[in-house]
Amino acid sequence: MTGRVEIFLNNQWGTICDDGWDINDANVVCRQLGFPQASKAFRGASHGQGSGPIWMDNVTCSGSESYIYDCGHRGWGNNDCTHSQDASVECSSIIP
């Protein structure tokens, strides 16, 4: 599965900025979606630009978190990004 990461918060879908986005962050998202791991973390709206709020920026996951919202970030809705910086993931169904 590959696509842009979006979060549903306050009854609205929003995106994650790619500032600091890496494989640790992508692994958390993929596990949250039921996949064993991520095979790639994409930056620069590789899978299209979202609309609405950019909910998270400067996401810093160690990779062991259960949910993306357990990772550090600038605060909900606090960002210095545009949708041209939306983050995406490629999740792998192969167990490491």
GUDO-679898 format. One line per field, with one value per residue: residue number from 1; residue in three letters; chain; x, y, z of N, C-alpha, C, CB in turn. Coordinates in Angstrom, 1 decimal. Glycine has a CB too. Layout:
<sites>
n [NUM/...]
res [ALA/...]
chain [A/...]
n.east [X/...]
n.north [Y/...]
n.up [Z/...]
ca.east [X/...]
ca.north [Y/...]
ca.up [Z/...]
c.east [X/...]
c.north [Y/...]
c.up [Z/...]
cb.east [X/...]
cb.north [Y/...]
cb.up [Z/...]
</sites>
This chain:
<sites>
n [1/2/3/4/5/6/7/8/9/10/11/12/13/14/15/16/17/18/19/20/21/22/23/24/25/26/27/28/29/30/31/32/33/34/35/36/37/38/39/40/41/42/43/44/45/46/47/48/49/50/51/52/53/54/55/56/57/58/59/60/61/62/63/64/65/66/67/68/69/70/71/72/73/74/75/76/77/78/79/80/81/82/83/84/85/86/87/88/89/90/91/92/93/94/95/96]
res [MET/THR/GLY/ARG/VAL/GLU/ILE/PHE/LEU/ASN/ASN/GLN/TRP/GLY/THR/ILE/CYS/ASP/ASP/GLY/TRP/ASP/ILE/ASN/ASP/ALA/ASN/VAL/VAL/CYS/ARG/GLN/LEU/GLY/PHE/PRO/GLN/ALA/SER/LYS/ALA/PHE/ARG/GLY/ALA/SER/HIS/GLY/GLN/GLY/SER/GLY/PRO/ILE/TRP/MET/ASP/ASN/VAL/THR/CYS/SER/GLY/SER/GLU/SER/TYR/ILE/TYR/ASP/CYS/GLY/HIS/ARG/GLY/TRP/GLY/ASN/ASN/ASP/CYS/THR/HIS/SER/GLN/ASP/ALA/SER/VAL/GLU/CYS/SER/SER/ILE/ILE/PRO]
chain [A/A/A/A/A/A/A/A/A/A/A/A/A/A/A/A/A/A/A/A/A/A/A/A/A/A/A/A/A/A/A/A/A/A/A/A/A/A/A/A/A/A/A/A/A/A/A/A/A/A/A/A/A/A/A/A/A/A/A/A/A/A/A/A/A/A/A/A/A/A/A/A/A/A/A/A/A/A/A/A/A/A/A/A/A/A/A/A/A/A/A/A/A/A/A/A]
n.east [0.8/0.6/0.7/-0.5/-0.2/-2.8/-4.6/-7.3/-8.8/-10.6/-13.0/-12.1/-10.1/-6.6/-3.2/0.3/3.3/6.4/8.7/11.5/10.5/10.9/12.0/11.4/9.2/7.4/7.3/5.8/3.3/2.6/2.5/0.3/-1.7/-1.9/0.1/3.3/5.6/7.2/8.3/9.2/9.7/8.2/8.7/7.7/5.1/4.8/2.7/0.6/-1.0/-2.6/-5.6/-7.1/-6.3/-2.8/-1.9/0.3/3.7/7.3/7.6/8.7/9.4/10.5/10.2/9.2/6.7/3.2/1.2/0.9/0.3/1.5/4.0/6.6/5.9/5.3/2.9/-0.6/-1.7/0.2/2.5/5.0/4.5/3.6/1.1/2.6/4.5/3.6/3.6/4.2/3.8/5.1/3.9/4.8/3.9/5.4/6.9/9.5]
n.north [-1.2/2.2/5.7/9.0/10.3/10.9/12.4/12.1/14.5/16.4/16.2/16.5/15.9/15.9/16.6/15.5/17.3/17.1/17.8/16.6/14.1/10.6/7.1/6.0/7.3/6.6/3.9/3.7/4.7/2.8/0.4/1.2/1.1/-1.6/-3.0/-4.7/-3.2/-0.2/0.3/2.5/6.0/8.9/12.2/15.6/15.7/13.4/11.7/13.2/16.3/17.2/18.6/21.1/21.2/21.2/19.0/18.0/18.7/18.5/15.9/13.5/10.4/7.6/5.1/3.1/3.7/3.2/4.6/7.3/9.8/9.6/10.4/12.9/16.3/19.6/20.5/20.3/21.3/23.4/24.6/25.2/24.9/24.0/22.4/21.2/19.9/17.5/14.4/11.0/7.4/4.0/1.0/-2.2/-5.6/-7.7/-9.6/-8.6]
n.up [0.0/-0.8/-0.3/0.4/3.7/5.9/8.6/10.8/12.6/14.9/13.4/10.8/7.9/7.5/6.7/7.0/7.4/5.6/6.9/8.4/8.1/8.1/7.7/10.2/11.1/9.1/9.5/11.9/11.1/9.2/10.7/12.4/10.5/10.2/8.9/8.8/8.5/7.1/3.8/2.5/3.0/1.8/0.6/-0.2/-1.4/-2.9/-3.6/-4.3/-3.4/-0.4/1.0/3.1/6.6/7.7/9.8/11.3/11.9/11.7/12.7/15.0/15.4/17.2/16.2/17.6/18.6/19.0/17.7/15.3/16.5/18.9/18.6/18.7/17.8/16.4/17.5/17.3/14.2/14.1/11.9/9.4/6.6/3.3/1.2/-0.7/0.5/1.6/3.4/2.5/2.5/1.9/2.5/3.7/3.2/3.9/6.4/8.5]
ca.east [0.0/1.3/-0.2/-0.3/-0.6/-3.7/-5.0/-8.7/-8.8/-11.7/-13.9/-11.5/-8.9/-5.5/-1.9/1.5/4.4/7.5/9.9/12.0/9.9/11.8/11.5/10.9/7.8/6.6/7.0/4.7/2.1/2.3/2.0/-1.0/-2.6/-2.0/1.2/4.4/6.6/7.3/9.4/9.7/9.0/8.2/8.5/7.4/3.8/5.0/1.4/-0.4/-1.2/-3.9/-6.3/-7.5/-5.2/-1.7/-2.1/1.5/5.0/8.5/7.3/9.9/9.1/11.6/9.9/8.6/5.4/2.0/0.4/1.6/0.0/2.3/5.3/6.8/5.7/5.2/1.6/-1.6/-2.0/1.3/3.4/5.5/4.6/2.5/0.7/3.7/5.4/2.8/4.3/3.6/4.4/4.8/3.9/5.2/3.2/6.5/7.3/11.0]
ca.north [0.0/3.4/6.8/10.2/10.1/11.9/12.2/12.6/15.2/17.5/16.0/17.0/15.2/16.8/16.0/15.6/17.9/16.2/18.3/15.6/12.8/9.5/5.7/5.7/7.9/5.8/2.6/3.9/4.9/1.5/-0.5/1.7/0.6/-3.1/-3.6/-5.0/-2.1/0.6/0.1/3.8/7.3/9.8/13.6/16.4/15.4/12.4/11.0/14.3/17.3/17.1/19.9/21.2/21.6/20.4/18.7/17.7/19.1/18.1/14.6/12.8/9.1/6.7/3.9/2.1/4.2/2.5/5.5/8.5/10.9/9.4/10.9/14.3/17.2/21.0/20.8/20.1/22.5/24.3/24.2/26.3/24.1/24.0/21.0/20.6/19.1/16.4/13.2/9.7/6.1/2.8/-0.1/-3.6/-6.7/-8.7/-9.5/-8.6]
ca.up [0.0/-1.0/-0.4/1.3/5.1/6.4/10.0/11.0/13.8/15.0/12.2/9.5/7.4/7.3/6.2/7.8/6.6/5.4/7.6/9.3/7.8/7.7/7.8/11.6/11.1/8.2/10.2/12.9/10.3/8.5/11.8/12.8/9.5/10.2/8.1/9.7/8.4/5.9/2.9/2.1/3.4/0.7/0.9/-1.4/-2.0/-4.0/-3.9/-4.5/-2.4/0.3/1.2/4.5/7.5/7.9/11.2/12.0/11.3/12.5/13.4/15.4/16.0/17.4/15.4/18.5/19.0/18.5/16.9/14.9/17.4/20.1/18.3/18.9/16.7/16.8/18.1/16.3/13.3/14.0/10.9/8.4/5.4/2.3/0.8/-1.6/1.4/2.3/3.5/2.1/2.9/1.2/3.6/3.2/3.9/4.2/7.8/8.5]
c.east [0.9/0.4/0.2/-0.9/-1.6/-4.2/-6.4/-8.7/-9.9/-12.6/-13.4/-10.2/-7.8/-4.2/-0.8/2.6/5.6/8.8/10.3/11.4/10.9/11.2/10.9/9.5/6.9/6.3/5.9/3.4/1.7/1.8/0.6/-2.1/-2.7/-0.9/2.4/5.4/6.4/8.4/10.0/8.9/9.2/8.0/8.1/6.2/4.0/3.7/0.3/-0.5/-2.6/-4.5/-6.7/-6.2/-4.0/-1.6/-0.7/2.7/6.1/8.2/8.6/9.5/10.4/11.5/9.2/7.2/4.3/1.2/1.2/1.4/0.8/3.7/5.4/6.4/5.5/3.9/0.6/-1.9/-0.9/2.3/3.9/5.6/3.4/2.2/1.7/4.7/4.7/3.6/3.5/4.4/4.2/5.0/4.1/4.4/4.2/6.9/8.9/11.6]
c.north [1.2/4.6/7.9/9.9/11.3/11.4/12.8/13.2/16.3/17.4/16.5/16.2/16.2/16.0/16.1/16.3/17.0/16.7/17.2/14.2/11.8/8.2/5.4/6.2/7.0/4.4/2.6/4.0/3.5/0.5/-0.1/1.2/-0.9/-3.7/-3.8/-3.8/-1.3/0.2/1.4/4.9/8.3/11.2/14.3/16.1/14.4/11.7/12.0/15.1/17.1/18.5/19.9/21.5/20.7/20.2/18.6/18.2/18.7/16.9/13.9/11.5/8.3/5.4/2.9/2.5/3.3/3.3/6.8/9.7/10.7/10.0/12.4/15.1/18.6/21.4/20.7/21.4/23.5/23.8/25.4/25.6/24.5/22.6/20.4/19.8/18.0/15.1/12.0/8.5/5.0/1.7/-1.4/-4.6/-7.9/-8.5/-9.6/-9.8]
c.up [0.0/-1.0/0.6/2.7/5.5/7.8/10.1/12.4/13.8/13.7/10.9/9.2/7.1/7.0/7.3/6.9/6.6/6.1/8.6/9.1/7.4/7.9/9.2/11.7/10.3/8.8/11.2/12.1/9.7/9.6/12.3/11.8/9.4/9.4/9.1/9.7/7.2/5.1/2.4/2.7/2.3/1.2/-0.4/-2.1/-3.1/-4.4/-3.9/-3.2/-1.7/0.3/2.7/5.3/7.3/9.4/12.0/11.2/12.3/13.3/13.7/16.1/16.1/16.5/16.3/18.9/18.3/17.5/16.5/15.9/18.7/19.8/18.5/17.7/17.2/17.5/17.0/15.5/13.3/13.0/10.1/7.0/4.5/1.9/-0.2/-0.8/2.1/2.2/3.1/2.6/1.9/2.3/2.9/3.9/4.3/5.7/7.8/9.2]
cb.east [-1.0/2.2/-1.6/-1.0/0.6/-4.9/-4.1/-9.8/-7.4/-11.1/-15.2/-11.2/-9.2/-5.3/-1.5/2.0/4.7/7.8/9.6/11.7/8.8/13.1/12.6/11.7/7.8/7.4/8.3/4.9/2.2/3.5/3.0/-1.0/-2.2/-3.3/1.6/5.1/8.0/7.3/9.0/9.7/9.7/7.2/9.9/8.6/3.2/5.9/1.2/-1.8/-1.0/-3.7/-7.5/-8.2/-5.7/-0.3/-2.9/1.6/5.0/8.9/6.3/10.8/8.2/11.8/11.1/9.4/5.2/1.1/-0.9/1.2/-1.5/2.5/5.6/8.2/4.4/5.4/1.6/-2.9/-3.2/2.0/2.8/6.8/4.5/2.8/-0.7/4.4/6.0/1.5/4.7/3.4/4.0/5.9/2.5/6.7/2.1/7.7/6.7/11.5]
cb.north [0.0/3.4/6.5/11.4/10.1/12.0/12.8/11.5/15.8/18.9/16.6/18.5/14.4/17.8/16.5/14.3/19.3/16.0/19.6/16.0/13.0/9.6/4.8/6.3/9.3/5.6/2.1/5.2/5.9/0.9/-0.5/3.2/1.2/-3.5/-2.7/-6.2/-2.7/2.1/-0.8/3.9/7.8/9.5/14.2/16.4/16.7/11.3/9.9/13.6/18.7/16.6/20.0/19.9/21.6/21.1/17.5/16.2/20.7/19.3/13.7/13.7/8.3/6.3/3.3/1.8/5.6/2.1/5.9/8.9/11.0/7.9/10.6/14.6/16.8/21.9/22.2/19.6/23.1/24.4/23.2/26.8/22.6/24.9/21.0/21.8/20.1/16.3/13.0/9.7/5.7/2.5/0.0/-3.8/-7.3/-8.6/-10.7/-7.3]
cb.up [1.2/-2.2/-0.3/0.7/6.1/5.4/11.0/10.9/14.1/15.1/12.5/9.6/6.1/8.4/4.9/8.3/7.2/4.0/8.3/10.7/6.7/8.6/7.4/12.7/10.6/6.9/10.9/13.7/9.1/7.8/13.0/12.9/8.2/9.7/6.9/9.3/8.4/6.3/1.7/0.5/4.8/-0.3/1.4/-2.3/-2.5/-3.5/-2.9/-4.7/-2.9/1.7/0.2/5.0/9.0/7.2/11.4/12.3/11.1/13.3/12.5/16.3/15.0/18.9/14.8/19.7/18.7/19.6/17.6/13.5/17.7/20.5/16.8/19.4/15.9/15.6/18.8/16.9/13.8/15.4/10.0/8.9/5.8/1.0/0.2/-2.4/2.5/1.6/5.0/0.5/4.3/0.0/4.3/3.3/3.0/3.2/8.6/9.2]
</sites>
